[in-house]
Amino acid sequence: MTEPVHPIADLTDSLLGWASQTELELAQRLAGGGLVIAAGLSDDELERIERLYGIFLTRQLLAGADFAALIGVSPALTLTTLVARARRVVEIDDFVSEFLGGLGLATDESSVIDIDEATAAIMGAIPQSLARFELLGAQEATDALSAIVSLCTQAGIVNNEVPALLEYLDAVNAEGTVSSEDLVAAIAQQENLPLLATALQIAPAAITELIDGVAAVRQFAVDHHDSWFDRSREHLTPLLPRPIEFSVVSELRERPVGTVDREASVGVASREMRPRILFDADRSKVYLRLPEQRLPIADDGTRGEITWRVSIEGTTKIYHTGSPWGDTSGFAESLDVHIERPVRELTVQDETNEITWTVPVLAHDDPALVFSSRGTNVTDKVALHHQSLIVVTPQDVTLTDVVSGDDIVADSETAVEGWDKWVARYLDVSHVTSLSAVEPGKNANMETLRSIDPRQRVRFLAPSEPVDFLKTTGGLPVHSESLIAEFPPTPSGRTETWFLSISSFAGAGVAGDEITAPEPLEIPAEGGAFAVFDPELYDAPWVGEYLVRLRGPRNESFRHEFAIVEGVQANVNIVGACRSFRIPSGGGLSETVLTLRSGAKEFAVEPHEVVVGPQQPAADLVVSTEEGDQLPLRFTPPRLNFELPMVSEPPMWRASRVTLRPRDVDMKASLRIRGTGMLGDPKVTVRNNHGAPIKTAKLSSCDGGLTYVAPISAIASSTNSVPSGRIDFEWTDPMSDRRVSVALADIQSTEPETMELVDGIITVTGAGERGLGVWVWPATAPWETARAFSVIDGRVVLPEQLRDAGPLVAQLHIKDPFMTLVTPVASGVTAVTLDQPGHYVGTDPNLGALSAFLAGETEEVPDANEIMPVLWDMVTTGVAQGESARAVRTAFVSNPSAALTGLSESLVPAEKQPGRVVESGLVRAKFTASNDESGSSHHRAPWIAVLELLGSLDAMTDQSGKPIELETDAPAPAGKKLSEGVVAKRALLAEIKELAGENAVAIVKTARDTTLDTACIDQSTVAIAGMAKAQQEALLEMFFSRSKIVPGLIMDDGNRLLAVFETFNKRVELNELLASEGLIKSAVTLLRTLRSTDKNLYSLARIRFDKLDGVDTNAPENMWSLTPVVSLVLALAARMHAHGFISSNKTLDSATPGWAKLADIVPDLVTGDLIAADAIILAMKKPGIA
């Protein structure tokens, strides 16, 4: 007898491990009935599985494997990829060839498989796999047609029927009042929803739930018409499976509720409203982009600003954005905030519109950021469809194609600014199948492996650059040639029919008029490119701004916004010495003239010569054709912008010269200048009142000529010594090849202006001819943003809400007629306080009560949750002092959970927050996580979130550690019933693991912190302190170089070790602190308390001390080594007090001020020890809690 042939022909295949592991995981997900589509996989993950499984099958077949045997040993992979393909079914008769084509198993003469044999194997595998996993539809799959229909049922709602389903809901359930039963009964009769109707017969309960989920998303979009896409949808019931939700949300975003004929409709343009991460290749920086947002309109008709709070690892900063000079869109311009170091995530709050986002940056288990060639962040994608990528990684990470086993060699790489030992690698991945970032000494992580398949993506390409400085009123750049659509080879390997639709572009959120009905495009198997605006189609030129849509046979939808004036030729004439951009000249900025000429096809321009006058930011024009097409355009020529830092205000871009006093310049900052293109030999010169140069400094550019920079210190000493003169900037203009000089500032020694507030009017004296404005803050409401007013005839008339609103902080500034100056976050050194009675009322009663407290009109501090961040800001900045500060701290202790949450959302820097928790006494309080709308604590400082979650875990369990909630009928994955409490407890533990790492959960389970043995100071560490500095640095670099590169989780071994070793770096400060504050004596006393309370706790507290065996800790130079011991003892004592194990302790009281100072010096050590102490005591208090 012959031995049976093993189904796996090539046991050395690099994907064999991935296939085995994925098969096991999918089998666990699919077990227990239900729908495959509800297995928790995203579209992205399904694409990766299809790509890698297809390559695995191809390799095995080439090695001689049998197809039927292969899919027989991988039923979960086979069924998952079959259902994923069924979601994108085009014609049922072509399903098998579509499935094989999607896997990359060609069905033509180059095929590695016989189509008939494959069909037989697949049709036999479908009912077997469905039955094996006890899934719906197994019994109905009796022939090829019914088998494929069963797969479509397992897909829930196929892509091609999503538009028709939404159209039907619009028609029969516009108000959302039709019952679910009536709706489902009606859908079952719809001829244009055949697969959904059949699915209702096979799996009525499961499919009804999906229809209800679609109706819920649609109704949510109706209820929140302008913001539904940016809001959390996690609270909707029932929740849709991720792939179906993605399809429904994508359809509704492009074509809102109420759209007729969805298949043919182009839909509405969308605007990027969410903050996002991007990579700027010119600057080699990672940025957070704060998006354009609609500006609020004040009572007087002026547009306001958007206020942002950006929190990076617990440190919060405020930014303001407004509209640029001359802008008419009604939106604030976007702002790019440099992310100065590797971080895990950011929190962004748009306070004006009350929206909060958590923006992920780096995952601790995946040391890579992946960007498209244009800098768009695609890190969250596990299936990529690009031909070139930019990958940001630590420099010692290797990029590998796991499928081929080859390293991916970068075309080039650059250092990432601010990210120590990180590089940006520019990759050509047109022939790469997978991407994995592998750290030194590790293997590729298959969970974070990304597949690459350019076949899935249609690209829109512009054949040439747009016309300079010319945009449509909708903000689109104008092109002279047609947009090109480039198709990759088709997934099916055969000719496919796509449809092209074009509508006018009417702006974000508005549907334009249809320009062309859906036009079929025959896309050959090998792919191809074609002109969207065919120049041969009409005798008249294409003139307009358009929204283009390409719809594929699987309901793929690719869209692009594009403006074209076919054949246009532009000539820009900037009058004066500088021909590249406008510069300050007599009466304003350089006059600029634009002339547009037609190509072979004639069009008209009105006015014929477009002139931008000295006082104008831009000029409008209209291009039209004899056929009646019209395109309004706006010409905005560039201008010289400069940032001359002054001590009285934050750095601000300006376009006109300023008048300043000799000592107004900030010597610690830099002068920055931007023009257009490379500037030849740029210099800045300080001249005296006779025009003679006193000091000259050169400027340099680090971003390819976008910005030129010089330190102010290079010229500031001269400005300080010149009673009158000016600061000039000169350069060689690249277009005129002439030397150009512009005055940036006039220096004048004059007396400062004075301000007086009487009866709601601010009178300014001594302003002279300077155009001044004034920023005004209500002193009793430091959370309020400044209001900007113009000084007219020496006066500012205040609005009603600032009258009798308590003292005002006012700061004069020089206005710029050619630039919108964004109000500063805080007042500068030249600000003055103008007294008046009352307090600031505002619209929030809690904040109004706080304002009254600050004005001294009441002694009661409000303690509402929403004002806690403001209270922390007041204590930290010194606004609240003495009795006021004590009253605020009392409010903290009375509401500790809200106070802790408020701290993480305040402007207190992250490294100072642990000290404030200790100082305020909150360190001895019990906490629970607050229930915000998203149900997540991830946006807060992680250590604060973990303490809250541990408190919540304590609150929801009894003394045995079991949850106290009643049982529910919600089935577990294996069919068993879980109590609601068990589900909630598991969720809390999972969240703790996600935020703090596996060690944190292990401590809750075992009441022991294993990092106390490994992350410690010992005799060898102390010996390093006695070495020469060069030796110290070499040793520490060897141990910690990688630990500092990729941000880890708080309680990870590496992070705990780094926190302990920070005491080595701060040993001088710690020696002084421990010698002066009596902390060692307090720790010894508290150790005795621990020994008398619990011997196990005493043993844990001594671990770090015992590691110091052989170290003379009495020697003054070695006292720092006791810092980890002191930190842990104080943390254990404080958390024992919080949990009621010890009562009020005078030793702990007396140690608190010194402990707060310790936290300011080594914050990570203190926060890690607090988490460990709380977890240890919780585990001892409630054994079995984890």
Secondary structure, DSSP 8 states (H G I E B T S, - for coil): ------S-S-TT-TTHHHHHHHHHHHHHHHTTSS-GGGSS--HHHHHHHHHHHHHHHHHHHHTT--HHHHHHH-HHHHHHHHHHHHHT-S-GGGHHHHHHHHHT---STT-SS-HHHHHHHHHHHHHHHHHHTT-TTTTT--SHHHHHHHHHHHTSS-GGGHHHHHHHHHHH-TTS-S-HHHHHHHHTT-TT-HHHHHHHHHSHHHHHHHHHHHHHHHHHHHHTTTTGGGS--TT-SS---HHHHHHHHHHHHHS-TT-SSTTT---BB----S-EEEEETTTTEEEEEE---B--B-TTS-B--EEEEEEETTEEEEEEE---TT--SSB---EEEE--S--SEEEEEETTTTEEEEEE--BTTB--EEEETT-BB-TT-SEE--SEEEEEEETT-EEEETTTTEE---SEEEE-TTSTTEEEEEEE-TT--EEEEE-TT----TTS-EEE-GGG--EEE-SS---TTEEETTS-BEESS--EEEE---TTSS-EEEEEEEEE---BT-B--EEEEEEEEEE-TT-EEEESS-TTT-SS--EEEEEEEEE-TTS-EEEEEEEEETT-EEEEEE-SS-SSSB-EETTEE--EEEEEE--SS--EEESSEEEE-TT-S-EEEEEE-TTS-EEEEEE---B-EEE--BTTB----BSS-EEE-TT-B-TTSEEEEE-SS--EEEEEEEEETTS-EEEEEE-B-SSTTS-EEEETHHHHHHHHH-SEEEEEEEEE-TTT--EEEEEEEEEE-----EEEEETTEEEEES-TT--EEEEEEETT-TTS--EEEE-BTTEEE--GGGTTBS-EEEEEEE--TTS-----SS--TT-EEE--SB----S-HHHHHHHHHHTTS-S-----GGGHHHHHHHHHHTSS-THHHHHHHHHHHHSHHHHHHHHHTSSS-GGGHHHHHHHHTGGGS-------TT---TTS-HHHHHHHHHHHHHHTB-TTS-B-S-EEEEE-TTS-EEEHHHHHHHHHHHHHHHHH-HHHHHHHHHS--THHHHS---HHHHHHHTS-HHHHHHHHHHHHTTTTTS---TTSHHHHHHHHHHHHHTHHHHHHHHHHH-HHHHHHHHHHHHHHH-HHHHHHHHHHHHTTTT--TTSGGGGGGGHHHHHHHHHHHHHHHHTTSS---HHHHHHHHHHHHHHHHSHHHHHHHHHHHHHHHHHHHSTT--
